[in-house]
Structure formats: C-alpha cells, structure tokens
Amino acid sequence: MNCDNSEEIFPVVDAAGTVVGSATRGECHGGSMLLHPVVHLHVFNSKGELYLQKRPAWKDIQPGRWDTAVGGHVDYGETIAEALRREVREELGITEFTPEAVAVYEFRSERERELVHVYRAVCDGPVRPSGELDGGRFWSVSEIRENLGKGIFTPNFEGEIGLILD
C-alpha cells in the first residue's frame, strides 16, 4: 500500500518564507504547527475549465477529496520555483507551462501550518496524473461553485477558489 514518507525532510520557515530550520513530514503534520512551505498550481484549459486532482485514500491529509491540480511540499534545500516545476512534472506530467503568481498565505488546520505559494497557468497539452493521485479531470466553474461547501473539495481548495477565479 502507498503511504506518505513521514521521514521526508521539509524546511521550516518564518512568516516571510525565510528558512529557519528543518523537520520531518511526520513532525510537520503531527500537530507541531511548524510552518512549512508548499506550492499549489491551478491548471486551467483555454475553455476556462479548471483541472482538479482526486486525492487517494492513503494520503495522510484530506484523503479522497478533490483538490488543487498540483499541490506539494518544498523539499529542504529547494527553491519555490524548483518545487513548483518538480511537483507539476511528478503529479501531472506537464513540463511546459508559464506560472502566474497569485498569492502567498498561511493555511492552518488542527494538524499543521503551511505557507502556501499559489500559482495559476493555462495548459491545453496532455495531463497525465501520476500514481500519487486517484486521477483527475477538468471541471467547469459552475460545477465547482455548485459543489462548494459539500465536503467534496479540500478546505485549502475551497479557500483558494476566490483567489483564482475571475
């Protein structure tokens, strides 16, 4: 069975994003509230539809919910731009895209704190979800709006939707 690597090393950052230390995934996701950076990419096609990934049941955070097209942790020693390119390639097989920075914000849940770097891009090429995901698909904006607040999407995604839609 797949599972997240609880020993993976993440940078710990301050509110400005400056690295101040490191910790394992298990520590960061275990209620320590250590602030760690993540990247999100919202992928639109030229028709204005938004690609969402389905989180697999084995994920330690928000299993089985629909989420941002790409979401991943920054590895210790990696820049935000490097993490974004790596995660997009690993999760969706996309290598050619032009990211547009949208926002940086702190997300807090009962288990963790993330410094989220949000980007968007338009991509009409093939999307090939990896084995890290339970697939994904393009959603119309109206379909997304109809399903908000019903427990279908992750809290992160629901919080970001207003940032990325025109």
OpenMM code with the backbone's topology and positions (N, CA, C; nanometers):
from openmm import Vec3, app, unit

residues = "MET ASN CYS ASP ASN SER GLU GLU ILE PHE PRO VAL VAL ASP ALA ALA GLY THR VAL VAL GLY SER ALA THR ARG GLY GLU CYS HIS GLY GLY SER MET LEU LEU HIS PRO VAL VAL HIS LEU HIS VAL PHE ASN SER LYS GLY GLU LEU TYR LEU GLN LYS ARG PRO ALA TRP LYS ASP ILE GLN PRO GLY ARG TRP ASP THR ALA VAL GLY GLY HIS VAL ASP TYR GLY GLU THR ILE ALA GLU ALA LEU ARG ARG GLU VAL ARG GLU GLU LEU GLY ILE THR GLU PHE THR PRO GLU ALA VAL ALA VAL TYR GLU PHE ARG SER GLU ARG GLU ARG GLU LEU VAL HIS VAL TYR ARG ALA VAL CYS ASP GLY PRO VAL ARG PRO SER GLY GLU LEU ASP GLY GLY ARG PHE TRP SER VAL SER GLU ILE ARG GLU ASN LEU GLY LYS GLY ILE PHE THR PRO ASN PHE GLU GLY GLU ILE GLY LEU ILE LEU ASP".split()
positions = [
    Vec3(0.0842, -0.1192, 0.0000),
    Vec3(0.0000, 0.0000, 0.0000),
    Vec3(0.0877, 0.1242, 0.0000),
    Vec3(0.0458, 0.2241, -0.0739),
    Vec3(0.1166, 0.3515, -0.0746),
    Vec3(0.0954, 0.4240, 0.0564),
    Vec3(0.1921, 0.5089, 0.0904),
    Vec3(0.1766, 0.5959, 0.2067),
    Vec3(0.2761, 0.7095, 0.1948),
    Vec3(0.2494, 0.8172, 0.2684),
    Vec3(0.3427, 0.9290, 0.2702),
    Vec3(0.4646, 0.8913, 0.3524),
    Vec3(0.5798, 0.9440, 0.3146),
    Vec3(0.7051, 0.9189, 0.3846),
    Vec3(0.7151, 1.0139, 0.5033),
    Vec3(0.6899, 0.9645, 0.6235),
    Vec3(0.6887, 1.0501, 0.7420),
    Vec3(0.8270, 1.1010, 0.7791),
    Vec3(0.9318, 1.0439, 0.7176),
    Vec3(1.0694, 1.0872, 0.7468),
    Vec3(1.1235, 1.1884, 0.6459),
    Vec3(1.0450, 1.2207, 0.5432),
    Vec3(1.0856, 1.3211, 0.4439),
    Vec3(1.1156, 1.4528, 0.5157),
    Vec3(1.2233, 1.5219, 0.4748),
    Vec3(1.2653, 1.6452, 0.5423),
    Vec3(1.2095, 1.7678, 0.4706),
    Vec3(1.1402, 1.8513, 0.5471),
    Vec3(1.0835, 1.9770, 0.4973),
    Vec3(1.1576, 2.0939, 0.5607),
    Vec3(1.1680, 2.2057, 0.4891),
    Vec3(1.2185, 2.3269, 0.5534),
    Vec3(1.1106, 2.3822, 0.6472),
    Vec3(1.1543, 2.4401, 0.7557),
    Vec3(1.0654, 2.5149, 0.8449),
    Vec3(1.0966, 2.6613, 0.8185),
    Vec3(0.9918, 2.7430, 0.8010),
    Vec3(1.0108, 2.8823, 0.7620),
    Vec3(0.9411, 2.9765, 0.8610),
    Vec3(0.9807, 3.1043, 0.8539),
    Vec3(0.9075, 3.2076, 0.9276),
    Vec3(0.7984, 3.2619, 0.8359),
    Vec3(0.7218, 3.3589, 0.8842),
    Vec3(0.6080, 3.4119, 0.8084),
    Vec3(0.6486, 3.4759, 0.6764),
    Vec3(0.7762, 3.5194, 0.6658),
    Vec3(0.8256, 3.5798, 0.5417),
    Vec3(0.8788, 3.4747, 0.4444),
    Vec3(0.8809, 3.3482, 0.4852),
    Vec3(0.9296, 3.2413, 0.3990),
    Vec3(1.0771, 3.2120, 0.4119),
    Vec3(1.1438, 3.2742, 0.5071),
    Vec3(1.2865, 3.2503, 0.5290),
    Vec3(1.3044, 3.1189, 0.6042),
    Vec3(1.3921, 3.0327, 0.5538),
    Vec3(1.4156, 2.9034, 0.6185),
    Vec3(1.4843, 2.9255, 0.7522),
    Vec3(1.4260, 2.8682, 0.8578),
    Vec3(1.4807, 2.8823, 0.9927),
    Vec3(1.5166, 2.7475, 1.0544),
    Vec3(1.4927, 2.6401, 0.9798),
    Vec3(1.5245, 2.5069, 1.0317),
    Vec3(1.4691, 2.4002, 0.9403),
    Vec3(1.4589, 2.2791, 0.9933),
    Vec3(1.4040, 2.1673, 0.9176),
    Vec3(1.3312, 2.0741, 1.0137),
    Vec3(1.2415, 1.9933, 0.9577),
    Vec3(1.1664, 1.8958, 1.0362),
    Vec3(1.1151, 1.7887, 0.9417),
    Vec3(1.0780, 1.6753, 0.9964),
    Vec3(1.0235, 1.5680, 0.9132),
    Vec3(0.8770, 1.5950, 0.8804),
    Vec3(0.8289, 1.5271, 0.7765),
    Vec3(0.6867, 1.5343, 0.7409),
    Vec3(0.6025, 1.4959, 0.8623),
    Vec3(0.6445, 1.3904, 0.9312),
    Vec3(0.5699, 1.3451, 1.0480),
    Vec3(0.5590, 1.4528, 1.1545),
    Vec3(0.6674, 1.5254, 1.1769),
    Vec3(0.6635, 1.6346, 1.2746),
    Vec3(0.5730, 1.7477, 1.2261),
    Vec3(0.5889, 1.7849, 1.0980),
    Vec3(0.5109, 1.8968, 1.0434),
    Vec3(0.3620, 1.8667, 1.0386),
    Vec3(0.3260, 1.7409, 1.0151),
    Vec3(0.1849, 1.7028, 1.0040),
    Vec3(0.1294, 1.6441, 1.1329),
    Vec3(0.2099, 1.6408, 1.2367),
    Vec3(0.1686, 1.5758, 1.3607),
    Vec3(0.1217, 1.6686, 1.4707),
    Vec3(0.0848, 1.7911, 1.4362),
    Vec3(0.0339, 1.8828, 1.5370),
    Vec3(0.1360, 1.9785, 1.5944),
    Vec3(0.2578, 1.9766, 1.5420),
    Vec3(0.3633, 2.0652, 1.5935),
    Vec3(0.3408, 2.2110, 1.5552),
    Vec3(0.2629, 2.2322, 1.4486),
    Vec3(0.2336, 2.3653, 1.3940),
    Vec3(0.3593, 2.4352, 1.3422),
    Vec3(0.4595, 2.3568, 1.3023),
    Vec3(0.5783, 2.4132, 1.2385),
    Vec3(0.5387, 2.4610, 1.0988),
    Vec3(0.5667, 2.5864, 1.0685),
    Vec3(0.5300, 2.6446, 0.9393),
    Vec3(0.6236, 2.5912, 0.8310),
    Vec3(0.5668, 2.5291, 0.7278),
    Vec3(0.6461, 2.4716, 0.6190),
    Vec3(0.5847, 2.5115, 0.4849),
    Vec3(0.6698, 2.5363, 0.3831),
    Vec3(0.6197, 2.5867, 0.2549),
    Vec3(0.5664, 2.4773, 0.1633),
    Vec3(0.4606, 2.5132, 0.0904),
    Vec3(0.4043, 2.4264, -0.0125),
    Vec3(0.3761, 2.5098, -0.1364),
    Vec3(0.3611, 2.4410, -0.2494),
    Vec3(0.3263, 2.5059, -0.3753),
    Vec3(0.1950, 2.4485, -0.4267),
    Vec3(0.1123, 2.5353, -0.4824),
    Vec3(-0.0133, 2.4956, -0.5465),
    Vec3(-0.0154, 2.5556, -0.6864),
    Vec3(-0.0530, 2.4753, -0.7847),
    Vec3(-0.0747, 2.5263, -0.9199),
    Vec3(-0.2164, 2.4916, -0.9612),
    Vec3(-0.2920, 2.5941, -1.0008),
    Vec3(-0.4262, 2.5767, -1.0552),
    Vec3(-0.4128, 2.5767, -1.2069),
    Vec3(-0.4517, 2.4670, -1.2704),
    Vec3(-0.4355, 2.4482, -1.4142),
    Vec3(-0.5700, 2.4664, -1.4839),
    Vec3(-0.5772, 2.5691, -1.5669),
    Vec3(-0.6946, 2.5951, -1.6495),
    Vec3(-0.6656, 2.5499, -1.7916),
    Vec3(-0.7707, 2.5135, -1.8655),
    Vec3(-0.7549, 2.4959, -2.0094),
    Vec3(-0.8060, 2.6233, -2.0771),
    Vec3(-0.7922, 2.6319, -2.2081),
    Vec3(-0.8311, 2.7553, -2.2776),
    Vec3(-0.9821, 2.7771, -2.2796),
    Vec3(-1.0614, 2.6755, -2.2400),
    Vec3(-1.2068, 2.6910, -2.2292),
    Vec3(-1.2468, 2.7482, -2.0928),
    Vec3(-1.1480, 2.7694, -2.0045),
    Vec3(-1.1780, 2.8240, -1.8720),
    Vec3(-1.2136, 2.7199, -1.7684),
    Vec3(-1.1986, 2.5921, -1.8034),
    Vec3(-1.2242, 2.4851, -1.7073),
    Vec3(-1.1005, 2.4656, -1.6202),
    Vec3(-1.1223, 2.4189, -1.4983),
    Vec3(-1.0151, 2.4029, -1.4006),
    Vec3(-0.9922, 2.2552, -1.3724),
    Vec3(-0.8669, 2.2126, -1.3850),
    Vec3(-0.8317, 2.0734, -1.3566),
    Vec3(-0.8198, 2.0543, -1.2061),
    Vec3(-0.8831, 1.9497, -1.1545),
    Vec3(-0.8697, 1.9136, -1.0134),
    Vec3(-0.8208, 1.7705, -1.0028),
    Vec3(-0.7377, 1.7459, -0.9022),
    Vec3(-0.6911, 1.6106, -0.8752),
    Vec3(-0.7774, 1.5482, -0.7666),
    Vec3(-0.7889, 1.4155, -0.7726),
    Vec3(-0.8576, 1.3398, -0.6671),
    Vec3(-0.7500, 1.2813, -0.5769),
    Vec3(-0.7552, 1.3193, -0.4488),
    Vec3(-0.6557, 1.2706, -0.3536),
    Vec3(-0.6836, 1.1238, -0.3208),
    Vec3(-0.5798, 1.0399, -0.3224),
    Vec3(-0.6014, 0.8985, -0.2926),
    Vec3(-0.6367, 0.8749, -0.1453),
    Vec3(-0.6979, 0.7628, -0.1205),
    Vec3(-0.7422, 0.7272, 0.0143),
    Vec3(-0.6261, 0.7109, 0.1122),
    Vec3(-0.5050, 0.6846, 0.0618),
    Vec3(-0.3918, 0.6607, 0.1517),
    Vec3(-0.3217, 0.7876, 0.1988),
    Vec3(-0.3599, 0.9042, 0.1479),
    Vec3(-0.2935, 1.0292, 0.1887),
    Vec3(-0.3196, 1.0573, 0.3365),
    Vec3(-0.2188, 1.1179, 0.4039),
    Vec3(-0.2348, 1.1458, 0.5471),
    Vec3(-0.3168, 1.2716, 0.5733),
    Vec3(-0.3365, 1.3559, 0.4720),
    Vec3(-0.4163, 1.4779, 0.4851),
    Vec3(-0.5250, 1.4760, 0.3767),
    Vec3(-0.6501, 1.4934, 0.4146),
    Vec3(-0.7655, 1.5069, 0.3239),
    Vec3(-0.7782, 1.3934, 0.2200),
    Vec3(-0.7723, 1.2679, 0.2627),
    Vec3(-0.7859, 1.1583, 0.1655),
    Vec3(-0.9227, 1.1588, 0.0975),
    Vec3(-0.9226, 1.1263, -0.0330),
    Vec3(-1.0463, 1.1089, -0.1080),
    Vec3(-1.1161, 1.2352, -0.1549),
    Vec3(-1.0609, 1.3502, -0.1250),
    Vec3(-1.1253, 1.4753, -0.1666),
    Vec3(-1.0620, 1.5290, -0.2943),
    Vec3(-1.1396, 1.6135, -0.3643),
    Vec3(-1.0903, 1.6818, -0.4835),
    Vec3(-1.0108, 1.8035, -0.4390),
    Vec3(-0.9015, 1.8300, -0.5102),
    Vec3(-0.8065, 1.9311, -0.4651),
    Vec3(-0.7444, 2.0038, -0.5830),
    Vec3(-0.6672, 2.1048, -0.5496),
    Vec3(-0.5881, 2.1809, -0.6452),
    Vec3(-0.5170, 2.0853, -0.7408),
    Vec3(-0.5055, 2.1226, -0.8683),
    Vec3(-0.4429, 2.0367, -0.9689),
    Vec3(-0.3087, 1.9827, -0.9217),
    Vec3(-0.2263, 2.0711, -0.8670),
    Vec3(-0.0953, 2.0306, -0.8155),
    Vec3(-0.0780, 2.0935, -0.6782),
    Vec3(-0.0388, 2.0124, -0.5844),
    Vec3(-0.0079, 2.0622, -0.4514),
    Vec3(0.1032, 1.9775, -0.3937),
    Vec3(0.2085, 2.0422, -0.3482),
    Vec3(0.3179, 1.9630, -0.2945),
    Vec3(0.4074, 2.0424, -0.2034),
    Vec3(0.4837, 1.9698, -0.1288),
    Vec3(0.5763, 2.0292, -0.0343),
    Vec3(0.7074, 2.0678, -0.1012),
    Vec3(0.7668, 2.1708, -0.0485),
    Vec3(0.9002, 2.2126, -0.0907),
    Vec3(0.9984, 2.1251, -0.0140),
    Vec3(1.0919, 2.0642, -0.0842),
    Vec3(1.1952, 1.9841, -0.0185),
    Vec3(1.2984, 2.0761, 0.0451),
    Vec3(1.3620, 2.0269, 0.1504),
    Vec3(1.4663, 2.1048, 0.2151),
    Vec3(1.5789, 2.1319, 0.1138),
    Vec3(1.6182, 2.2587, 0.0993),
    Vec3(1.7230, 2.2979, 0.0053),
    Vec3(1.6724, 2.3342, -0.1326),
    Vec3(1.5451, 2.3242, -0.1557),
    Vec3(1.4845, 2.3508, -0.2857),
    Vec3(1.4189, 2.4894, -0.2849),
    Vec3(1.4226, 2.5595, -0.3977),
    Vec3(1.3533, 2.6881, -0.4075),
    Vec3(1.2055, 2.6637, -0.4365),
    Vec3(1.1246, 2.7671, -0.4205),
    Vec3(0.9823, 2.7583, -0.4521),
    Vec3(0.9648, 2.7247, -0.6002),
    Vec3(1.0389, 2.7932, -0.6879),
    Vec3(1.0277, 2.7688, -0.8327),
    Vec3(1.0669, 2.6255, -0.8679),
    Vec3(1.1729, 2.5740, -0.8065),
    Vec3(1.2144, 2.4354, -0.8317),
    Vec3(1.1077, 2.3373, -0.7852),
    Vec3(1.0510, 2.3618, -0.6680),
    Vec3(0.9468, 2.2736, -0.6145),
    Vec3(0.8241, 2.2741, -0.7051),
    Vec3(0.7862, 2.3920, -0.7529),
    Vec3(0.6699, 2.4020, -0.8411),
    Vec3(0.6915, 2.3197, -0.9681),
    Vec3(0.8039, 2.3385, -1.0343),
    Vec3(0.8334, 2.2633, -1.1581),
    Vec3(0.8370, 2.1126, -1.1312),
    Vec3(0.9011, 2.0721, -1.0208),
    Vec3(0.9120, 1.9295, -0.9871),
    Vec3(0.7739, 1.8693, -0.9604),
    Vec3(0.6946, 1.9358, -0.8794),
    Vec3(0.5629, 1.8828, -0.8438),
    Vec3(0.4711, 1.8733, -0.9655),
    Vec3(0.4731, 1.9726, -1.0524),
    Vec3(0.3884, 1.9696, -1.1724),
    Vec3(0.4295, 1.8538, -1.2637),
    Vec3(0.5593, 1.8357, -1.2801),
    Vec3(0.6096, 1.7244, -1.3613),
    Vec3(0.5725, 1.5896, -1.2969),
    Vec3(0.5938, 1.5757, -1.1658),
    Vec3(0.5664, 1.4490, -1.0976),
    Vec3(0.4183, 1.4148, -1.0944),
    Vec3(0.3331, 1.5136, -1.0652),
    Vec3(0.1917, 1.4845, -1.0450),
    Vec3(0.1105, 1.4789, -1.1742),
    Vec3(0.1440, 1.5650, -1.2723),
    Vec3(0.0618, 1.5720, -1.3940),
    Vec3(0.1385, 1.5475, -1.5234),
    Vec3(0.2701, 1.5307, -1.5159),
    Vec3(0.3482, 1.5076, -1.6363),
    Vec3(0.3621, 1.6294, -1.7255),
    Vec3(0.3315, 1.7472, -1.6735),
    Vec3(0.3398, 1.8709, -1.7514),
    Vec3(0.4774, 1.9335, -1.7309),
    Vec3(0.5457, 1.9639, -1.8409),
    Vec3(0.6779, 2.0265, -1.8311),
    Vec3(0.6807, 2.1662, -1.8911),
    Vec3(0.5855, 2.1968, -1.9782),
    Vec3(0.5802, 2.3281, -2.0426),
    Vec3(0.4601, 2.4064, -1.9921),
    Vec3(0.4863, 2.5081, -1.9102),
    Vec3(0.3797, 2.5942, -1.8598),
    Vec3(0.4423, 2.7233, -1.8093),
    Vec3(0.3615, 2.8271, -1.8068),
    Vec3(0.4073, 2.9564, -1.7572),
    Vec3(0.3273, 2.9904, -1.6324),
    Vec3(0.3884, 2.9738, -1.5145),
    Vec3(0.3139, 3.0006, -1.3915),
    Vec3(0.2965, 3.1503, -1.3666),
    Vec3(0.1775, 3.1858, -1.3214),
    Vec3(0.1464, 3.3228, -1.2810),
    Vec3(0.1254, 3.3214, -1.1297),
    Vec3(0.2068, 3.3974, -1.0574),
    Vec3(0.1927, 3.4031, -0.9117),
    Vec3(0.0600, 3.4683, -0.8764),
    Vec3(-0.0121, 3.4088, -0.7822),
    Vec3(-0.1426, 3.4591, -0.7405),
    Vec3(-0.1371, 3.5141, -0.5983),
    Vec3(-0.0829, 3.4360, -0.5051),
    Vec3(-0.0840, 3.4771, -0.3650),
    Vec3(0.0098, 3.3891, -0.2840),
    Vec3(0.0451, 3.4369, -0.1663),
    Vec3(0.1132, 3.3578, -0.0643),
    Vec3(0.0342, 3.3816, 0.0637),
    Vec3(-0.0060, 3.2737, 0.1286),
    Vec3(-0.0842, 3.2872, 0.2515),
    Vec3(-0.0527, 3.1722, 0.3462),
    Vec3(-0.0881, 3.1911, 0.4730),
    Vec3(-0.0699, 3.0860, 0.5718),
    Vec3(-0.1995, 3.0090, 0.5879),
    Vec3(-0.1916, 2.8768, 0.5740),
    Vec3(-0.3057, 2.7888, 0.5965),
    Vec3(-0.2819, 2.7142, 0.7267),
    Vec3(-0.3845, 2.7104, 0.8107),
    Vec3(-0.3738, 2.6429, 0.9395),
    Vec3(-0.4899, 2.5452, 0.9545),
    Vec3(-0.4574, 2.4240, 0.9952),
    Vec3(-0.5600, 2.3262, 1.0302),
    Vec3(-0.5312, 2.2804, 1.1728),
    Vec3(-0.6053, 2.1812, 1.2185),
    Vec3(-0.5805, 2.1305, 1.3543),
    Vec3(-0.4493, 2.0535, 1.3637),
    Vec3(-0.3914, 2.0158, 1.2493),
    Vec3(-0.2696, 1.9331, 1.2468),
    Vec3(-0.1449, 2.0038, 1.1987),
    Vec3(-0.1604, 2.1128, 1.1221),
    Vec3(-0.0424, 2.1701, 1.0579),
    Vec3(-0.0610, 2.3161, 1.0211),
    Vec3(0.0540, 2.3791, 0.9853),
    Vec3(0.0566, 2.5157, 0.9311),
    Vec3(0.1425, 2.5134, 0.8061),
    Vec3(0.0874, 2.5675, 0.6966),
    Vec3(0.1597, 2.5722, 0.5700),
    Vec3(0.1688, 2.7162, 0.5212),
    Vec3(0.2818, 2.7491, 0.4602),
    Vec3(0.2959, 2.8749, 0.3877),
    Vec3(0.2744, 2.8390, 0.2414),
    Vec3(0.1561, 2.8727, 0.1904),
    Vec3(0.1111, 2.8268, 0.0593),
    Vec3(0.1451, 2.9301, -0.0484),
    Vec3(0.2182, 2.8863, -0.1500),
    Vec3(0.2542, 2.9697, -0.2651),
    Vec3(0.1633, 2.9269, -0.3798),
    Vec3(0.0697, 3.0150, -0.4160),
    Vec3(-0.0348, 2.9818, -0.5127),
    Vec3(-0.0006, 3.0393, -0.6503),
    Vec3(-0.0133, 2.9536, -0.7515),
    Vec3(0.0103, 2.9910, -0.8908),
    Vec3(-0.1056, 2.9417, -0.9750),
    Vec3(-0.1190, 2.9985, -1.0949),
    Vec3(-0.2145, 2.9504, -1.1932),
    Vec3(-0.1452, 2.9471, -1.3281),
    Vec3(-0.1981, 2.8633, -1.4187),
    Vec3(-0.1441, 2.8544, -1.5543),
    Vec3(-0.2527, 2.8014, -1.6459),
    Vec3(-0.2410, 2.8342, -1.7739),
    Vec3(-0.3288, 2.7785, -1.8761),
    Vec3(-0.2481, 2.6731, -1.9505),
    Vec3(-0.3078, 2.5563, -1.9648),
    Vec3(-0.2370, 2.4447, -2.0273),
    Vec3(-0.3375, 2.3602, -2.1045),
    Vec3(-0.3146, 2.3469, -2.2351),
    Vec3(-0.4030, 2.2647, -2.3173),
    Vec3(-0.3372, 2.1343, -2.3623),
    Vec3(-0.2158, 2.1118, -2.3174),
    Vec3(-0.1475, 1.9878, -2.3537),
    Vec3(-0.2014, 1.8704, -2.2732),
    Vec3(-0.1451, 1.7532, -2.2959),
    Vec3(-0.1929, 1.6353, -2.2232),
    Vec3(-0.1632, 1.6455, -2.0733),
    Vec3(-0.2584, 1.5985, -1.9940),
    Vec3(-0.2428, 1.5896, -1.8489),
    Vec3(-0.2395, 1.4416, -1.8154),
    Vec3(-0.1309, 1.3970, -1.7540),
    Vec3(-0.1129, 1.2559, -1.7213),
    Vec3(-0.0931, 1.2406, -1.5700),
    Vec3(-0.2041, 1.2238, -1.4947),
    Vec3(-0.1904, 1.2120, -1.3497),
    Vec3(-0.1066, 1.0910, -1.3103),
    Vec3(-0.0212, 1.1110, -1.2136),
    Vec3(0.0680, 1.0040, -1.1682),
    Vec3(-0.0041, 0.9108, -1.0713),
    Vec3(0.0673, 0.8082, -1.0304),
    Vec3(0.0163, 0.7143, -0.9309),
    Vec3(0.0011, 0.7760, -0.7934),
    Vec3(0.0530, 0.8996, -0.7750),
    Vec3(0.0338, 0.9708, -0.6480),
    Vec3(-0.1103, 1.0162, -0.6323),
    Vec3(-0.1877, 1.0154, -0.7419),
    Vec3(-0.3244, 1.0680, -0.7418),
    Vec3(-0.4226, 0.9578, -0.7773),
    Vec3(-0.5497, 0.9804, -0.7459),
    Vec3(-0.6571, 0.8932, -0.7928),
    Vec3(-0.7200, 0.9547, -0.9173),
    Vec3(-0.6353, 1.0060, -1.0054),
    Vec3(-0.6818, 1.0662, -1.1288),
    Vec3(-0.7216, 1.2113, -1.1094),
    Vec3(-0.7952, 1.2607, -1.2063),
    Vec3(-0.8395, 1.3988, -1.2026),
    Vec3(-0.9145, 1.4299, -1.3301),
    Vec3(-0.9722, 1.5518, -1.3349),
    Vec3(-1.0454, 1.5926, -1.4543),
    Vec3(-1.0656, 1.7431, -1.4522),
    Vec3(-1.1045, 1.7957, -1.5680),
    Vec3(-1.1395, 1.9371, -1.5773),
    Vec3(-1.2841, 1.9559, -1.5314),
    Vec3(-1.3061, 2.0610, -1.4528),
    Vec3(-1.4381, 2.0971, -1.4009),
    Vec3(-1.4743, 2.2342, -1.4564),
    Vec3(-1.6024, 2.2547, -1.4871),
    Vec3(-1.6473, 2.3890, -1.5242),
    Vec3(-1.6560, 2.4718, -1.3966),
    Vec3(-1.6467, 2.6019, -1.4112),
    Vec3(-1.6553, 2.6912, -1.2955),
    Vec3(-1.7917, 2.6762, -1.2280),
    Vec3(-1.8978, 2.6619, -1.3060),
    Vec3(-2.0312, 2.6470, -1.2462),
    Vec3(-2.0417, 2.5162, -1.1677),
    Vec3(-1.9822, 2.4100, -1.2184),
    Vec3(-1.9830, 2.2815, -1.1477),
    Vec3(-1.9084, 2.2929, -1.0149),
    Vec3(-1.7966, 2.3645, -1.0145),
    Vec3(-1.7216, 2.3857, -0.8901),
    Vec3(-1.8074, 2.4640, -0.7917),
    Vec3(-1.8645, 2.5737, -0.8376),
    Vec3(-1.9462, 2.6575, -0.7475),
    Vec3(-2.0643, 2.5796, -0.6892),
    Vec3(-2.1257, 2.4934, -0.7685),
    Vec3(-2.2400, 2.4125, -0.7221),
    Vec3(-2.2010, 2.3153, -0.6112),
    Vec3(-2.0741, 2.2759, -0.6066),
    Vec3(-2.0294, 2.1746, -0.5107),
    Vec3(-1.9518, 2.2300, -0.3918),
    Vec3(-1.9332, 2.3603, -0.3856),
    Vec3(-1.8638, 2.4198, -0.2710),
    Vec3(-1.9431, 2.3960, -0.1431),
    Vec3(-1.8712, 2.3705, -0.0339),
    Vec3(-1.9345, 2.3534, 0.0963),
    Vec3(-2.0027, 2.2198, 0.1181),
    Vec3(-1.9825, 2.1249, 0.0284),
    Vec3(-2.0483, 1.9939, 0.0394),
    Vec3(-1.9532, 1.8827, 0.0834),
    Vec3(-1.8297, 1.9187, 0.1219),
    Vec3(-1.7341, 1.8171, 0.1663),
    Vec3(-1.6670, 1.7425, 0.0534),
    Vec3(-1.6830, 1.7901, -0.0693),
    Vec3(-1.6229, 1.7251, -0.1859),
    Vec3(-1.4795, 1.7716, -0.2064),
    Vec3(-1.4551, 1.8997, -0.1782),
    Vec3(-1.3244, 1.9607, -0.2002),
    Vec3(-1.2473, 1.9744, -0.0683),
    Vec3(-1.1158, 1.9878, -0.0795),
    Vec3(-1.0347, 2.0125, 0.0395),
    Vec3(-1.0589, 2.1553, 0.0895),
    Vec3(-1.0396, 2.1784, 0.2184),
    Vec3(-1.0514, 2.3153, 0.2702),
    Vec3(-0.9540, 2.4126, 0.2025),
    Vec3(-0.8325, 2.3661, 0.1716),
    Vec3(-0.7359, 2.4520, 0.1020),
    Vec3(-0.7938, 2.5006, -0.0302),
    Vec3(-0.8467, 2.4076, -0.1090),
    Vec3(-0.9016, 2.4438, -0.2391),
    Vec3(-1.0182, 2.5408, -0.2229),
    Vec3(-1.1099, 2.5112, -0.1317),
    Vec3(-1.2251, 2.5996, -0.1131),
    Vec3(-1.1817, 2.7391, -0.0698),
    Vec3(-1.0739, 2.7469, 0.0083),
    Vec3(-1.0228, 2.8763, 0.0496),
    Vec3(-0.9559, 2.9536, -0.0622),
    Vec3(-0.9019, 2.8823, -0.1601),
    Vec3(-0.8279, 2.9461, -0.2705),
    Vec3(-0.9144, 2.9795, -0.3905),
    Vec3(-1.0299, 2.9197, -0.4011),
    Vec3(-1.1083, 2.9339, -0.5240),
    Vec3(-1.1372, 3.0807, -0.5554),
    Vec3(-1.1612, 3.1618, -0.4546),
    Vec3(-1.1867, 3.3038, -0.4766),
    Vec3(-1.0650, 3.3796, -0.5252),
    Vec3(-0.9461, 3.3265, -0.4985),
    Vec3(-0.8230, 3.3905, -0.5432),
    Vec3(-0.7953, 3.3689, -0.6923),
    Vec3(-0.8457, 3.2567, -0.7456),
    Vec3(-0.8046, 3.2193, -0.8813),
    Vec3(-0.9114, 3.2391, -0.9878),
    Vec3(-1.0365, 3.2537, -0.9462),
    Vec3(-1.1426, 3.2742, -1.0447),
    Vec3(-1.1605, 3.4228, -1.0712),
    Vec3(-1.1825, 3.4539, -1.1966),
    Vec3(-1.2034, 3.5949, -1.2353),
    Vec3(-1.3411, 3.6424, -1.1961),
] * unit.nanometer
topology = app.Topology()
chain = topology.addChain("A")
for resn in residues:
    res = topology.addResidue(resn, chain)
    for name in ("N", "CA", "C"):
        topology.addAtom(name, app.Element.getBySymbol(name[0]), res)
